[in-house]
Amino acid sequence: QIIIFVITLYLCYTFYSPAWFSYHPVFMMLGYLGFMSNAIFFERWGANHWTHMNLQLISLACIDFAYYVIYTNKNMAKKNHNTSWHSWIGLGCIILNNIQA
């Protein structure tokens, strides 16, 4: 699991730029790959349940922040929301993620 987290941090580093939009993929990767995969690992192997819960909450915060970034980026660019399959699938994942948390 440490290897996955390190790879995620490396990917986040390579995708980062000072542009507001770049926070979207960075925090999505941190949320899903970095924290949620580790949270599933901790729960699956019978490790500390509280660690699982805290990692899930951190991943939820990262994912919701990434959605906020893309939503405000669309507003700033005066573009329409949810106009692609990518956006609809992503919105569905975020909704299910928030329900499960």
LOTOR-332845 format. One record per residue (C-alpha): residue number from 1; x, y, z. Coordinates in steps of 0.5 Angstrom, whole numbers. Example, Ala and Ser with C-alpha at 12.3 -4.5 7.8 and 13.67 -1.06 7.14 Angstrom:
[1, [25, -9, 16]]
[2, [27, -2, 14]]
This chain:
[1, [0, 0, 0]]
[2, [6, 5, 1]]
[3, [8, 4, -6]]
[4, [1, 6, -9]]
[5, [1, 12, -4]]
[6, [8, 14, -7]]
[7, [6, 13, -14]]
[8, [0, 17, -13]]
[9, [4, 23, -10]]
[10, [9, 22, -16]]
[11, [3, 23, -21]]
[12, [0, 29, -17]]
[13, [7, 32, -17]]
[14, [7, 31, -25]]
[15, [0, 34, -26]]
[16, [1, 40, -21]]
[17, [1, 47, -24]]
[18, [-1, 53, -21]]
[19, [-7, 53, -25]]
[20, [-14, 53, -22]]
[21, [-16, 47, -26]]
[22, [-10, 43, -24]]
[23, [-12, 42, -17]]
[24, [-18, 37, -20]]
[25, [-14, 31, -23]]
[26, [-9, 32, -17]]
[27, [-14, 32, -11]]
[28, [-18, 26, -15]]
[29, [-12, 22, -15]]
[30, [-10, 23, -8]]
[31, [-17, 22, -6]]
[32, [-19, 15, -10]]
[33, [-12, 12, -11]]
[34, [-8, 15, -5]]
[35, [-13, 15, 1]]
[36, [-19, 11, -1]]
[37, [-15, 5, -4]]
[38, [-11, 5, 3]]
[39, [-18, 5, 7]]
[40, [-20, -1, 3]]
[41, [-14, -4, 5]]
[42, [-14, -3, 12]]
[43, [-21, -5, 13]]
[44, [-20, -11, 9]]
[45, [-15, -14, 13]]
[46, [-18, -13, 19]]
[47, [-13, -7, 22]]
[48, [-16, -1, 26]]
[49, [-23, 0, 24]]
[50, [-22, 8, 26]]
[51, [-16, 8, 21]]
[52, [-21, 6, 15]]
[53, [-26, 11, 17]]
[54, [-21, 17, 18]]
[55, [-18, 15, 11]]
[56, [-25, 15, 8]]
[57, [-27, 22, 11]]
[58, [-20, 25, 8]]
[59, [-21, 21, 1]]
[60, [-28, 24, 1]]
[61, [-26, 31, 3]]
[62, [-21, 31, -3]]
[63, [-26, 28, -8]]
[64, [-31, 34, -6]]
[65, [-26, 39, -6]]
[66, [-24, 36, -13]]
[67, [-31, 37, -15]]
[68, [-31, 44, -13]]
[69, [-25, 46, -17]]
[70, [-28, 43, -23]]
[71, [-35, 47, -22]]
[72, [-32, 53, -20]]
[73, [-27, 53, -26]]
[74, [-33, 52, -31]]
[75, [-37, 58, -28]]
[76, [-30, 62, -29]]
[77, [-30, 60, -36]]
[78, [-38, 61, -37]]
[79, [-38, 54, -40]]
[80, [-44, 49, -39]]
[81, [-44, 44, -33]]
[82, [-44, 36, -35]]
[83, [-44, 36, -42]]
[84, [-40, 30, -43]]
[85, [-40, 22, -41]]
[86, [-34, 24, -36]]
[87, [-38, 29, -32]]
[88, [-44, 25, -32]]
[89, [-40, 18, -29]]
[90, [-36, 23, -25]]
[91, [-42, 26, -22]]
[92, [-45, 19, -21]]
[93, [-39, 17, -17]]
[94, [-38, 23, -13]]
[95, [-46, 22, -11]]
[96, [-45, 15, -9]]
[97, [-38, 16, -5]]
[98, [-42, 21, -1]]
[99, [-48, 17, 0]]
[100, [-43, 11, 3]]
[101, [-39, 16, 7]]
